Amino acid sequence: MGMFDGMNISGSALTANRFKMDVHADNIANQQTTRARLNEAGEWEPYRRKIVTQEAKGEQFNQLLHKAIGKKDVSTGKGVFIHSVKEDPAPFEPVYNPNHPDANEEGYIMMPNVDPLKEMMGMMTASRAYEANVTALNASKGILMKSLEIGK
């Protein structure tokens, strides 16, 4: 494990959590958007909620196991990265509002599949993870600073 690996891992997590907070903010901002894009039929669709997935950087388990059997120095982690941003396949919510310009013949409009409560919880989770990684980054920095003082 390198001297700055702890800081690199925390830094990658900071980047990933910041991106997750941005996606949750976009979802909240578009929770009332009924005309986000045109579909193949040429009709407007509401905004569709985005879902972020992240994965760990680093080696696969079988490589780690091989190294553990053959060698003693094993590196287990390199941080995290955003694996994908996908659209939530959940159906849109029909809302009765006959005066809305996007209402169909029955008076219903299709609203985005964004649940503000879920988005706020996701935002809070990403924010707390961000804070935890800042703390870990500061701890790594403190350890490095102390090791430099010892070396004097």
C-alpha positions in Angstrom: 0.0 0.0 0.0 1.4 3.3 -1.0 1.8 6.4 1.1 -1.0 8.3 -0.5 -3.4 5.4 -1.1 -5.7 6.4 1.8 -6.0 9.9 0.5 -6.7 8.7 -3.1 -9.4 6.3 -1.8 -11.1 9.1 0.1 -10.7 11.5 -2.8 -12.4 9.1 -5.2 -15.2 8.6 -2.7 -15.6 12.4 -2.4 -16.0 12.7 -6.1 -18.5 9.8 -6.3 -20.6 11.2 -3.4 -20.6 14.7 -4.9 -21.8 13.2 -8.2 -24.6 11.3 -6.4 -25.7 14.5 -4.6 -25.8 16.3 -8.0 -28.0 13.5 -9.5 -30.4 13.6 -6.5 -30.6 17.4 -6.8 -31.4 17.0 -10.5 -34.2 14.5 -9.7 -35.7 16.9 -7.1 -35.5 19.8 -9.5 -37.3 17.9 -12.2 -40.0 16.3 -10.1 -42.7 18.4 -11.8 -41.3 18.3 -15.3 -43.9 16.8 -17.6 -42.1 17.5 -20.9 -38.5 16.2 -20.6 -38.0 14.5 -23.9 -39.7 13.2 -27.0 -40.1 9.4 -27.3 -40.0 7.3 -30.5 -43.7 8.0 -31.2 -43.0 11.8 -31.2 -44.9 12.3 -27.9 -43.5 14.2 -24.8 -42.5 12.1 -21.8 -42.1 13.3 -18.3 -38.7 13.4 -16.6 -37.6 9.9 -15.6 -35.7 9.5 -12.3 -32.0 8.8 -12.5 -30.3 6.1 -10.4 -26.5 6.1 -9.7 -24.5 3.0 -9.1 -21.0 3.0 -7.9 -18.4 0.2 -7.7 -15.1 -0.4 -6.1 -11.9 0.1 -8.1 -9.3 -2.5 -7.7 -8.7 -6.1 -8.4 -11.2 -9.0 -8.7 -11.6 -11.5 -5.9 -9.8 -14.3 -7.7 -6.8 -12.1 -8.3 -6.7 -11.2 -4.6 -7.0 -14.8 -3.6 -4.2 -15.8 -5.9 -2.0 -13.0 -4.5 -2.9 -14.0 -0.9 -1.8 -17.5 -1.6 1.3 -16.7 -3.5 2.5 -13.4 -2.0 2.2 -11.5 1.2 1.7 -8.0 -0.1 -1.9 -7.7 -1.2 -3.5 -4.4 -2.2 -7.3 -4.7 -1.6 -8.7 -1.3 -2.7 -8.2 1.6 -5.0 -11.3 3.6 -4.2 -14.7 3.9 -5.9 -16.0 5.1 -9.2 -19.4 5.8 -10.7 -20.3 2.6 -12.6 -23.5 3.9 -14.3 -26.4 6.3 -14.3 -29.6 4.6 -15.3 -33.1 5.7 -15.7 -35.6 4.3 -13.2 -38.0 1.9 -15.0 -40.8 2.6 -12.5 -44.0 3.8 -14.2 -45.0 7.5 -14.3 -47.7 8.6 -12.0 -51.1 9.6 -13.5 -52.6 12.7 -11.9 -56.0 14.1 -12.6 -55.7 17.7 -13.8 -58.0 18.5 -16.8 -56.8 22.1 -17.0 -53.1 21.2 -17.5 -51.9 21.7 -21.2 -50.5 18.2 -21.2 -53.7 16.5 -20.0 -55.1 13.6 -22.1 -58.7 13.2 -23.2 -59.6 11.8 -19.7 -58.0 14.8 -18.0 -54.9 12.9 -16.7 -51.3 14.0 -17.0 -48.3 11.7 -16.4 -46.0 13.0 -13.7 -42.4 12.0 -13.2 -41.6 8.9 -11.2 -39.6 11.0 -8.7 -40.4 10.5 -5.0 -39.1 13.6 -3.1 -38.8 11.7 0.1 -36.5 9.1 -1.5 -34.4 11.8 -3.1 -34.0 13.7 0.1 -33.0 10.5 1.9 -30.5 9.7 -0.9 -29.1 13.3 -0.7 -28.7 13.0 3.1 -27.0 9.6 2.8 -24.6 10.9 0.1 -23.9 14.0 2.2 -23.1 12.0 5.3 -20.8 9.7 3.3 -19.1 12.8 1.9 -18.6 14.1 5.5 -17.2 10.7 6.6 -14.7 10.7 3.7 -13.6 14.2 4.5 -12.9 13.0 8.1 -11.0 10.0 6.7 -9.0 12.3 4.4 -8.1 14.6 7.2 -7.0 11.5 9.3 -4.8 10.3 6.5 -3.3 13.8 6.1 -2.6 13.9 9.9 -0.9 10.5 9.8 1.3 11.6 6.9 2.2 14.9 8.7 3.1 13.0 11.9 5.3 10.6 9.9 7.1 13.5 8.4 7.7 14.9 11.9 9.1 11.6 13.0 11.5 11.5 10.1 13.1 14.8 11.1 
